[in-house]
């Protein structure tokens, strides 16, 4: 299973993976939903688009925008079977196991929550003064 801190270190060396950031809209989604809700959304996307042994449109099944999970998938190399093989050592050609799906979901959650912690305050953020 992929360890998030180790993966994060490897991803930081990729200019492509490093450029992904959550927008204000996506940060709002993350703030308004707890881990259980976000995990359920992630599970739905992964089960449909990534878990099959030979997913439909592999390499193009994850949009580049439109949902925090999609952004997190690209940022963490969890967007297609080729990226799963490269970044997570999950070979192509077999259906993802529940453990693999669970590990991907945890990585996505870690990345999203880290984005929240590192996001600059917005005009809507209450002042401490």
MIMI-412935 format. One record per atom (N, C-alpha, C): residue in three letters; chain; atom name; x, y, z. Coordinates in Angstrom, 3 decimals, decimal comma, padded with zeros to 6 digits, m for minus. Example, Ala and Ser with C-alpha at 12.3 -4.5 7.8 and 13.67 -1.06 7.14 Angstrom:
residues 2
ALA/A/N/013,190/m005,690/007,800
ALA/A/CA/012,300/m004,500/007,800
ALA/A/C/013,200/m003,300/007,800
SER/A/N/012,850/m002,250/007,080
SER/A/CA/013,670/m001,060/007,140
SER/A/C/012,900/000,030/007,870
***
This chain:
residues 129
UNK/A/N/000,832/m001,184/000,000
UNK/A/CA/000,000/000,000/000,000
UNK/A/C/000,879/001,252/000,000
UNK/A/N/000,387/002,258/m000,637
UNK/A/CA/001,122/003,512/m000,743
UNK/A/C/001,004/004,312/000,547
UNK/A/N/002,130/004,831/000,988
UNK/A/CA/002,228/005,649/002,185
UNK/A/C/002,179/007,113/001,727
UNK/A/N/001,233/007,903/002,249
UNK/A/CA/001,063/009,280/001,772
UNK/A/C/002,314/010,147/001,940
UNK/A/N/002,972/010,170/003,082
UNK/A/CA/004,158/011,032/003,196
UNK/A/C/005,242/010,689/002,156
UNK/A/N/005,451/009,414/001,907
UNK/A/CA/006,454/009,008/000,913
UNK/A/C/005,989/009,400/m000,486
UNK/A/N/004,711/009,172/m000,778
UNK/A/CA/004,156/009,546/m002,082
UNK/A/C/004,253/011,056/m002,278
UNK/A/N/003,911/011,816/m001,265
UNK/A/CA/003,960/013,275/m001,330
UNK/A/C/005,363/013,748/m001,704
UNK/A/N/006,344/013,141/m001,134
UNK/A/CA/007,741/013,495/m001,427
UNK/A/C/008,072/013,227/m002,901
UNK/A/N/007,635/012,092/m003,423
UNK/A/CA/007,882/011,776/m004,837
UNK/A/C/007,093/012,696/m005,760
UNK/A/N/005,832/012,972/m005,408
UNK/A/CA/004,987/013,838/m006,232
UNK/A/C/005,526/015,263/m006,295
UNK/A/N/006,170/015,724/m005,230
UNK/A/CA/006,711/017,078/m005,185
UNK/A/C/007,774/017,298/m006,260
UNK/A/N/008,372/016,227/m006,745
UNK/A/CA/009,396/016,324/m007,789
UNK/A/C/008,793/016,393/m009,192
UNK/A/N/007,483/016,245/m009,287
UNK/A/CA/006,802/016,299/m010,579
UNK/A/C/006,158/017,667/m010,764
UNK/A/N/006,659/018,471/m011,713
UNK/A/CA/006,026/019,773/m011,958
UNK/A/C/004,541/019,642/m012,321
UNK/A/N/004,188/018,595/m013,071
UNK/A/CA/002,788/018,399/m013,464
UNK/A/C/001,919/018,134/m012,245
UNK/A/N/002,284/017,202/m011,394
UNK/A/CA/001,487/016,851/m010,211
UNK/A/C/001,455/017,999/m009,205
UNK/A/N/002,533/018,723/m009,094
UNK/A/CA/002,632/019,809/m008,116
UNK/A/C/001,775/021,021/m008,452
UNK/A/N/001,355/021,139/m009,684
UNK/A/CA/000,605/022,338/m010,074
UNK/A/C/m000,857/022,282/m009,652
UNK/A/N/m001,355/021,136/m009,239
UNK/A/CA/m002,765/021,021/m008,868
UNK/A/C/m003,019/021,622/m007,493
UNK/A/N/m004,022/022,486/m007,440
UNK/A/CA/m004,454/023,129/m006,203
UNK/A/C/m005,973/023,207/m006,230
UNK/A/N/m006,582/023,169/m005,070
UNK/A/CA/m008,030/023,313/m005,004
UNK/A/C/m008,410/024,783/m005,134
UNK/A/N/m009,466/025,034/m005,894
UNK/A/CA/m009,995/026,389/m006,022
UNK/A/C/m010,852/026,698/m004,802
UNK/A/N/m011,301/027,935/m004,709
UNK/A/CA/m012,158/028,329/m003,585
UNK/A/C/m013,420/027,463/m003,538
UNK/A/N/m014,008/027,194/m004,701
UNK/A/CA/m015,216/026,355/m004,763
UNK/A/C/m014,938/024,952/m004,207
UNK/A/N/m013,829/024,374/m004,591
UNK/A/CA/m013,479/023,022/m004,144
UNK/A/C/m013,106/023,012/m002,665
UNK/A/N/m012,453/024,080/m002,205
UNK/A/CA/m012,149/024,191/m000,777
UNK/A/C/m013,424/024,309/000,039
UNK/A/N/m014,403/025,019/m000,498
UNK/A/CA/m015,704/025,144/000,174
UNK/A/C/m016,371/023,774/000,274
UNK/A/N/m016,322/022,995/m000,807
UNK/A/CA/m016,870/021,628/m000,787
UNK/A/C/m016,214/020,826/000,344
UNK/A/N/m014,887/020,915/000,441
UNK/A/CA/m014,167/020,160/001,465
UNK/A/C/m014,540/020,631/002,874
UNK/A/N/m014,734/021,932/003,024
UNK/A/CA/m015,094/022,474/004,336
UNK/A/C/m016,513/022,101/004,736
UNK/A/N/m017,389/021,982/003,761
UNK/A/CA/m018,806/021,706/004,044
UNK/A/C/m019,114/020,219/004,189
UNK/A/N/m018,143/019,360/003,893
UNK/A/CA/m018,382/017,913/003,958
UNK/A/C/m017,350/017,242/004,850
UNK/A/N/m017,820/016,306/005,655
UNK/A/CA/m016,903/015,573/006,523
UNK/A/C/m016,206/014,461/005,733
UNK/A/N/m015,270/013,789/006,384
UNK/A/CA/m014,500/012,743/005,710
UNK/A/C/m015,380/011,617/005,174
UNK/A/N/m016,450/011,292/005,885
UNK/A/CA/m017,331/010,203/005,438
UNK/A/C/m018,004/010,553/004,112
UNK/A/N/m018,459/011,788/003,980
UNK/A/CA/m019,121/012,212/002,737
UNK/A/C/m018,117/012,256/001,594
UNK/A/N/m016,960/012,860/001,846
UNK/A/CA/m015,935/012,949/000,801
UNK/A/C/m015,470/011,550/000,400
UNK/A/N/m015,297/010,680/001,370
UNK/A/CA/m014,897/009,294/001,079
UNK/A/C/m015,939/008,577/000,229
UNK/A/N/m017,209/008,796/000,530
UNK/A/CA/m018,280/008,168/m000,252
UNK/A/C/m018,257/008,664/m001,698
UNK/A/N/m018,045/009,973/m001,882
UNK/A/CA/m017,949/010,503/m003,248
UNK/A/C/m016,743/009,900/m003,962
UNK/A/N/m015,604/009,846/m003,274
UNK/A/CA/m014,394/009,274/m003,865
UNK/A/C/m014,615/007,809/m004,232
UNK/A/N/m015,236/007,054/m003,330
UNK/A/CA/m015,490/005,633/m003,604
UNK/A/C/m016,344/005,467/m004,862
UNK/A/N/m017,352/006,303/m005,014
UNK/A/CA/m018,201/006,221/m006,199
UNK/A/C/m017,416/006,457/m007,474
UNK/A/N/m016,581/007,499/m007,476
UNK/A/CA/m015,780/007,796/m008,673
UNK/A/C/m014,773/006,685/m008,953
UNK/A/N/m014,088/006,220/m007,915
UNK/A/CA/m013,059/005,195/m008,092
UNK/A/C/m013,674/003,880/m008,544
UNK/A/N/m014,771/003,493/m007,916
UNK/A/CA/m015,419/002,225/m008,268
UNK/A/C/m015,874/002,219/m009,723
UNK/A/N/m016,423/003,327/m010,161
UNK/A/CA/m016,931/003,398/m011,531
UNK/A/C/m015,825/003,603/m012,565
UNK/A/N/m014,880/004,495/m012,274
UNK/A/CA/m013,931/004,938/m013,294
UNK/A/C/m012,542/004,311/m013,220
UNK/A/N/m012,164/003,752/m012,075
UNK/A/CA/m010,783/003,320/m011,886
UNK/A/C/m010,635/001,861/m011,480
UNK/A/N/m011,602/001,323/m010,761
UNK/A/CA/m011,475/m000,025/m010,198
UNK/A/C/m011,524/m001,166/m011,207
UNK/A/N/m012,276/m001,058/m012,304
UNK/A/CA/m012,303/m002,188/m013,237
UNK/A/C/m010,910/m002,518/m013,775
UNK/A/N/m010,696/m003,771/m014,122
UNK/A/CA/m009,406/m004,202/m014,663
UNK/A/C/m009,045/m003,415/m015,925
UNK/A/N/m010,037/m003,154/m016,752
UNK/A/CA/m009,831/m002,390/m017,988
UNK/A/C/m010,890/m001,292/m018,057
UNK/A/N/m010,670/m000,185/m017,353
UNK/A/CA/m011,695/000,866/m017,308
UNK/A/C/m011,946/001,497/m018,681
UNK/A/N/m013,167/001,922/m018,878
UNK/A/CA/m013,555/002,613/m020,094
UNK/A/C/m012,759/003,914/m020,210
UNK/A/N/m012,242/004,190/m021,407
UNK/A/CA/m011,471/005,414/m021,664
UNK/A/C/m010,284/005,590/m020,721
UNK/A/N/m009,597/004,504/m020,410
UNK/A/CA/m008,489/004,606/m019,467
UNK/A/C/m007,486/005,649/m019,952
UNK/A/N/m007,081/006,506/m019,042
UNK/A/CA/m006,183/007,598/m019,351
UNK/A/C/m006,922/008,900/m019,571
UNK/A/N/m008,233/008,795/m019,749
UNK/A/CA/m009,051/009,988/m019,980
UNK/A/C/m010,323/009,967/m019,145
UNK/A/N/m010,399/009,064/m018,180
UNK/A/CA/m011,647/008,896/m017,437
UNK/A/C/m011,841/009,890/m016,303
UNK/A/N/m010,803/010,608/m015,912
UNK/A/CA/m010,922/011,545/m014,798
UNK/A/C/m010,815/012,973/m015,318
UNK/A/N/m011,884/013,757/m015,190
UNK/A/CA/m011,827/015,153/m015,636
UNK/A/C/m010,741/015,929/m014,893
UNK/A/N/m010,258/016,983/m015,516
UNK/A/CA/m009,202/017,811/m014,927
UNK/A/C/m009,756/018,855/m013,961
UNK/A/N/m011,068/019,029/m013,936
UNK/A/CA/m011,685/020,009/m013,031
UNK/A/C/m013,133/019,619/m012,777
UNK/A/N/m013,770/020,354/m011,873
UNK/A/CA/m015,185/020,133/m011,629
UNK/A/C/m015,519/019,510/m010,286
UNK/A/N/m014,538/018,909/m009,624
UNK/A/CA/m014,791/018,299/m008,318
UNK/A/C/m013,457/018,161/m007,582
UNK/A/N/m013,478/018,364/m006,281
UNK/A/CA/m012,251/018,261/m005,479
UNK/A/C/m011,600/016,890/m005,618
UNK/A/N/m012,412/015,843/m005,727
UNK/A/CA/m011,864/014,489/m005,872
UNK/A/C/m011,081/014,368/m007,172
UNK/A/N/m011,604/014,919/m008,268
UNK/A/CA/m010,900/014,838/m009,551
UNK/A/C/m009,531/015,513/m009,462
UNK/A/N/m009,494/016,681/m008,847
UNK/A/CA/m008,235/017,413/m008,700
UNK/A/C/m007,269/016,596/m007,838
UNK/A/N/m007,773/016,058/m006,753
UNK/A/CA/m006,938/015,242/m005,862
UNK/A/C/m006,410/014,002/m006,586
UNK/A/N/m007,241/013,401/m007,424
UNK/A/CA/m006,782/012,230/m008,165
UNK/A/C/m005,598/012,572/m009,063
UNK/A/N/m005,680/013,691/m009,773
UNK/A/CA/m004,564/014,088/m010,634
UNK/A/C/m003,340/014,461/m009,803
UNK/A/N/m003,543/015,171/m008,721
UNK/A/CA/m002,429/015,603/m007,875
UNK/A/C/m001,686/014,439/m007,244
UNK/A/N/m002,400/013,344/m006,986
UNK/A/CA/m001,792/012,191/m006,301
UNK/A/C/m001,498/011,016/m007,230
UNK/A/N/m001,633/011,215/m008,526
UNK/A/CA/m001,352/010,124/m009,462
UNK/A/C/m002,338/008,980/m009,334
UNK/A/N/m003,594/009,319/m009,041
UNK/A/CA/m004,648/008,314/m008,850
UNK/A/C/m005,762/008,489/m009,874
UNK/A/N/m005,424/008,973/m011,040
UNK/A/CA/m006,436/009,359/m012,027
UNK/A/C/m006,701/008,298/m013,089
UNK/A/N/m005,757/007,418/m013,350
UNK/A/CA/m005,945/006,364/m014,353
UNK/A/C/m005,070/005,170/m013,980
UNK/A/N/m005,243/004,089/m014,677
UNK/A/CA/m004,486/002,879/m014,343
UNK/A/C/m002,994/003,042/m014,634
UNK/A/N/m002,656/003,841/m015,639
UNK/A/CA/m001,242/004,101/m015,912
UNK/A/C/m000,580/004,839/m014,762
UNK/A/N/m001,278/005,842/m014,231
UNK/A/CA/m000,743/006,599/m013,094
UNK/A/C/m000,712/005,739/m011,832
UNK/A/N/m001,711/004,900/m011,649
UNK/A/CA/m001,691/003,999/m010,486
UNK/A/C/m000,481/003,070/m010,556
UNK/A/N/m000,155/002,603/m011,765
UNK/A/CA/001,011/001,739/m011,921
UNK/A/C/002,296/002,510/m011,618
UNK/A/N/002,401/003,723/m012,169
UNK/A/CA/003,615/004,518/m011,997
UNK/A/C/003,811/005,009/m010,564
UNK/A/N/002,768/005,566/m009,959
UNK/A/CA/002,904/006,227/m008,669
UNK/A/C/002,599/005,338/m007,468
UNK/A/N/001,786/004,289/m007,672
UNK/A/CA/001,334/003,464/m006,545
UNK/A/C/001,721/001,990/m006,682
UNK/A/N/002,405/001,659/m007,757
UNK/A/CA/002,809/000,267/m008,016
UNK/A/C/001,624/m000,691/m008,028
UNK/A/N/000,485/m000,212/m008,547
UNK/A/CA/m000,692/m001,070/m008,709
UNK/A/C/m000,757/m001,422/m010,189
UNK/A/N/m000,448/m002,659/m010,531
UNK/A/CA/m000,378/m003,018/m011,949
UNK/A/C/m001,732/m002,940/m012,654
UNK/A/N/m001,659/m002,673/m013,940
UNK/A/CA/m002,860/m002,668/m014,772
UNK/A/C/m003,364/m004,097/m014,938
UNK/A/N/m004,625/m004,204/m015,362
UNK/A/CA/m005,142/m005,506/m015,761
UNK/A/C/m005,821/m006,323/m014,683
UNK/A/N/m005,957/m005,794/m013,498
UNK/A/CA/m006,736/m006,511/m012,475
UNK/A/C/m007,681/m005,515/m011,809
UNK/A/N/m008,788/m006,010/m011,354
UNK/A/CA/m009,741/m005,154/m010,648
UNK/A/C/m009,136/m004,737/m009,314
UNK/A/N/m009,321/m003,472/m008,957
UNK/A/CA/m008,786/m003,000/m007,687
UNK/A/C/m009,471/m003,717/m006,523
UNK/A/N/m008,682/m004,081/m005,530
UNK/A/CA/m009,221/m004,717/m004,329
UNK/A/C/m009,809/m003,645/m003,416
UNK/A/N/m010,581/m004,075/m002,444
UNK/A/CA/m011,134/m003,136/m001,461
UNK/A/C/m010,015/m002,421/m000,708
UNK/A/N/m008,924/m003,131/m000,404
UNK/A/CA/m007,791/m002,504/000,279
UNK/A/C/m007,157/m001,423/m000,587
UNK/A/N/m006,998/m001,705/m001,880
UNK/A/CA/m006,416/m000,716/m002,786
UNK/A/C/m007,328/000,508/m002,914
UNK/A/N/m008,620/000,268/m003,054
UNK/A/CA/m009,580/001,377/m003,130
UNK/A/C/m009,531/002,206/m001,844
UNK/A/N/m009,529/001,537/m000,702
UNK/A/CA/m009,463/002,227/000,582
UNK/A/C/m008,193/003,045/000,728
UNK/A/N/m007,076/002,508/000,270
UNK/A/CA/m005,807/003,226/000,344
UNK/A/C/m005,837/004,469/m000,539
UNK/A/N/m006,378/004,357/m001,732
UNK/A/CA/m006,490/005,515/m002,624
UNK/A/C/m007,373/006,582/m001,995
UNK/A/N/m008,485/006,181/m001,422
UNK/A/CA/m009,387/007,138/m000,772
UNK/A/C/m008,668/007,871/000,353
UNK/A/N/m007,904/007,160/001,169
UNK/A/CA/m007,169/007,796/002,264
UNK/A/C/m006,143/008,795/001,734
UNK/A/N/m005,486/008,461/000,652
UNK/A/CA/m004,511/009,370/000,041
UNK/A/C/m005,218/010,629/m000,462
UNK/A/N/m006,369/010,451/m001,119
UNK/A/CA/m007,133/011,598/m001,613
UNK/A/C/m007,562/012,500/m000,454
UNK/A/N/m008,045/011,899/000,628
UNK/A/CA/m008,454/012,674/001,806
UNK/A/C/m007,266/013,429/002,412
UNK/A/N/m006,136/012,766/002,524
UNK/A/CA/m004,948/013,428/003,075
UNK/A/C/m004,582/014,638/002,226
UNK/A/N/m004,606/014,482/000,914
UNK/A/CA/m004,244/015,589/000,025
UNK/A/C/m005,247/016,734/000,148
UNK/A/N/m006,529/016,413/000,148
UNK/A/CA/m007,568/017,449/000,259
UNK/A/C/m007,450/018,191/001,583
UNK/A/N/m007,293/017,482/002,683
UNK/A/CA/m007,194/018,134/003,992
UNK/A/C/m005,914/018,973/004,076
UNK/A/N/m004,849/018,525/003,461
UNK/A/CA/m003,621/019,303/003,426
UNK/A/C/m003,815/020,586/002,615
UNK/A/N/m004,550/020,497/001,523
UNK/A/CA/m004,876/021,685/000,737
UNK/A/C/m005,641/022,691/001,586
UNK/A/N/m006,567/022,204/002,373
UNK/A/CA/m007,333/023,098/003,257
UNK/A/C/m006,423/023,805/004,256
UNK/A/N/m005,531/023,050/004,861
UNK/A/CA/m004,632/023,638/005,858
UNK/A/C/m003,711/024,689/005,237
UNK/A/N/m003,321/024,475/003,989
UNK/A/CA/m002,365/025,367/003,334
UNK/A/C/m003,011/026,487/002,527
UNK/A/N/m004,333/026,500/002,460
UNK/A/CA/m005,031/027,516/001,664
UNK/A/C/m004,927/028,874/002,329
UNK/A/N/m004,741/029,910/001,516
UNK/A/CA/m004,726/031,250/002,100
UNK/A/C/m006,118/031,611/002,607
UNK/A/N/m006,206/032,438/003,625
UNK/A/CA/m007,526/032,849/004,119
UNK/A/C/m008,266/033,641/003,041
UNK/A/N/m009,569/033,495/003,028
UNK/A/CA/m010,386/034,225/002,064
UNK/A/C/m011,062/035,399/002,756
UNK/A/N/m011,723/036,203/001,960
UNK/A/CA/m012,445/037,353/002,518
UNK/A/C/m013,554/036,914/003,458
UNK/A/N/m014,006/035,681/003,307
UNK/A/CA/m015,110/035,173/004,146
UNK/A/C/m014,601/034,558/005,447
UNK/A/N/m013,285/034,430/005,580
UNK/A/CA/m012,736/033,846/006,794
UNK/A/C/m012,905/034,845/007,955
UNK/A/N/m013,501/034,408/009,062
UNK/A/CA/m013,680/035,326/010,191
UNK/A/C/m012,341/035,806/010,734
UNK/A/N/m012,312/037,044/011,115
UNK/A/CA/m011,102/037,632/011,669
UNK/A/C/m010,962/037,226/013,133
UNK/A/N/m009,742/037,084/013,568
UNK/A/CA/m009,480/036,759/014,962
UNK/A/C/m009,374/038,013/015,813
UNK/A/N/m009,448/039,179/015,220
UNK/A/CA/m009,265/040,450/015,947
UNK/A/C/m010,575/041,148/016,151
***
